[in-house]
């Protein structure tokens, strides 16, 4: 990390004073800086994939010398137990989608619905500890899918393989899924 910072400072000095004998040409230096940014995003995403959002925030701050961006803090909040309540899914999905997009990922929103003609329109999720939690009380839930993994407040930052996530869902009627481009304001 320290070597990277020193290299960036020296690079900036070379750019501002012109190219010295044996110095890196400007286009190579710009390419190296882009690779550094890509490395920052890739390592941050790697820490998140391990379920270590706090470590990702710390890594970002140490590497850049600045506070982590608000979208990274919002991601940490999205995975907190306080968000494991019916009705919080849209805000959680937005935070997760934004963070993954900022980190160069290609996340997608997935909408889960059940038939509206049922009296009990709950969608349940079986947690790893065996508890059944309400994901929805109105036949609607949205989450993020990326690289074959599901992400919402119930999966934690490491996510869960899509097939396992779907197998943990339950409702009185069939649950349908649809990829959507934009989240509606209210279900």
C-alpha positions in Angstrom: 0.0 0.0 0.0 2.7 2.4 1.0 4.7 1.6 -2.1 1.6 2.3 -4.3 1.1 5.7 -2.6 4.8 6.6 -3.1 4.5 5.5 -6.8 1.4 7.7 -7.3 3.1 10.7 -5.7 6.2 10.3 -7.9 4.0 9.7 -10.9 2.2 13.0 -10.3 5.5 14.8 -9.9 6.8 13.4 -13.2 3.6 14.4 -14.9 3.7 17.9 -13.6 7.4 18.5 -14.4 7.5 16.6 -17.7 9.1 13.3 -18.6 12.5 12.7 -17.2 15.1 10.3 -18.8 13.9 6.8 -18.1 10.6 7.9 -16.6 7.4 6.1 -17.5 5.5 7.6 -20.5 2.3 9.4 -19.6 0.0 6.8 -21.3 1.7 3.9 -19.4 1.3 5.9 -16.1 -2.4 6.5 -16.7 -2.9 2.8 -17.5 -1.1 1.9 -14.2 -3.4 4.3 -12.3 -6.5 2.8 -13.9 -5.2 -0.7 -12.9 -4.7 0.6 -9.4 -8.3 1.8 -9.3 -9.4 -1.6 -10.7 -7.3 -3.4 -8.1 -9.0 -1.3 -5.3 -12.5 -2.2 -6.6 -11.6 -5.8 -7.1 -10.1 -6.2 -3.6 -13.0 -4.4 -2.0 -15.4 -6.6 -3.8 -13.4 -9.6 -2.8 -13.7 -8.6 0.9 -17.4 -8.1 0.5 -17.8 -11.6 -1.1 -16.1 -13.0 2.0 -18.8 -11.2 4.1 -16.3 -8.7 5.4 -18.0 -5.3 4.7 -16.2 -3.7 7.6 -12.9 -4.9 6.3 -13.8 -3.5 2.8 -14.6 -0.1 4.3 -11.3 -0.1 6.2 -9.4 -1.3 3.2 -10.9 1.5 1.1 -9.9 4.1 3.6 -6.4 2.9 4.1 -5.7 2.5 0.4 -7.2 5.8 -0.7 -6.3 7.9 2.3 -10.0 9.1 2.4 -13.1 8.0 4.1 -15.0 5.2 2.3 -17.8 6.5 0.1 -21.4 6.7 1.5 -22.6 3.8 -0.8 -20.1 1.5 0.9 -21.4 2.4 4.3 -25.0 2.0 3.0 -24.0 -1.5 1.9 -23.0 -2.3 5.5 -26.3 -1.1 6.8 -28.2 -3.1 4.1 -26.9 -6.4 5.6 -27.7 -5.5 9.3 -30.2 -7.6 11.2 -32.4 -4.5 11.6 -33.2 -4.8 7.8 -34.5 -8.3 8.1 -38.1 -7.2 8.2 -40.9 -7.3 5.6 -41.0 -4.0 3.7 -37.3 -3.1 3.9 -36.4 -4.9 0.7 -36.4 -2.0 -1.8 -34.0 0.1 0.1 -31.8 -2.8 0.8 -31.8 -3.9 -2.8 -31.0 -0.3 -4.0 -28.0 -0.1 -1.6 -26.6 -3.5 -2.7 -27.1 -2.8 -6.4 -25.5 0.6 -6.1 -22.4 -0.8 -4.3 -21.9 -3.6 -6.7 -22.3 -1.3 -9.7 -19.8 1.2 -8.2 -17.4 -1.7 -7.8 -17.7 -2.7 -11.4 -20.2 -5.5 -11.0 -23.2 -6.2 -13.1 -26.0 -6.8 -10.6 -29.6 -7.2 -11.5 -32.8 -6.7 -9.5 -35.0 -9.7 -9.2 -38.7 -9.3 -8.2 -40.4 -12.1 -6.4 -44.2 -12.2 -6.3 -47.1 -14.6 -5.4 -50.7 -14.6 -6.6 -52.7 -11.7 -5.2 -55.9 -13.7 -4.7 -54.5 -15.4 -1.6 -55.8 -14.2 1.8 -52.3 -14.8 3.3 -49.8 -13.1 1.0 -46.7 -13.8 3.1 -43.4 -14.9 1.6 -41.2 -16.6 4.2 -37.5 -17.3 4.3 -35.8 -20.1 6.3 -32.7 -18.7 7.9 -29.6 -20.8 8.4 -30.4 -21.1 12.1 -33.8 -22.6 11.3 -36.0 -19.6 12.0 -38.7 -18.6 9.5 -38.8 -14.9 8.8 -41.3 -12.8 6.9 -39.7 -11.5 3.7 -43.0 -10.0 2.6 -46.5 -9.5 3.9 -47.8 -8.2 0.5 -46.7 -10.9 -2.0 -43.8 -8.8 -3.2 -40.0 -9.0 -2.5 -37.1 -7.7 -4.4 -33.4 -8.6 -4.1 -30.2 -8.5 -6.0 -28.6 -11.3 -8.1 -25.1 -11.2 -9.3 -22.8 -14.0 -10.6 -25.4 -16.6 -9.7 -25.7 -15.4 -6.1 -28.6 -13.8 -4.2 -28.1 -10.8 -2.0 -30.5 -9.2 0.5 -30.7 -8.6 4.2 -31.3 -12.3 4.8 -28.3 -13.6 3.0 -25.6 -11.4 4.5 -22.8 -9.8 2.6 -21.4 -13.1 1.3 -24.7 -13.7 -0.5 -26.1 -17.2 -1.1 -26.1 -19.4 -4.2 -29.3 -18.6 -6.2 -30.7 -22.1 -6.1 -30.2 -22.3 -2.3 -31.9 -19.0 -1.8 -34.9 -20.0 -3.8 -35.2 -23.3 -2.0 -35.4 -21.4 1.4 -38.4 -19.4 0.2 -42.0 -20.4 1.0 -45.5 -19.2 0.4 -49.0 -20.5 0.1 -48.9 -20.0 -3.7 -46.2 -20.3 -6.3 -43.5 -17.7 -6.1 -42.6 -16.2 -9.5 -39.4 -14.3 -10.3 -38.7 -11.6 -12.9 -35.6 -9.5 -13.6 -36.5 -5.8 -13.5 -34.5 -2.8 -14.6 -35.8 -0.3 -12.1 -37.4 -0.7 -8.8 -41.0 0.7 -8.5 -41.6 3.3 -5.8 -44.0 1.1 -4.0 -45.1 -2.5 -4.6 
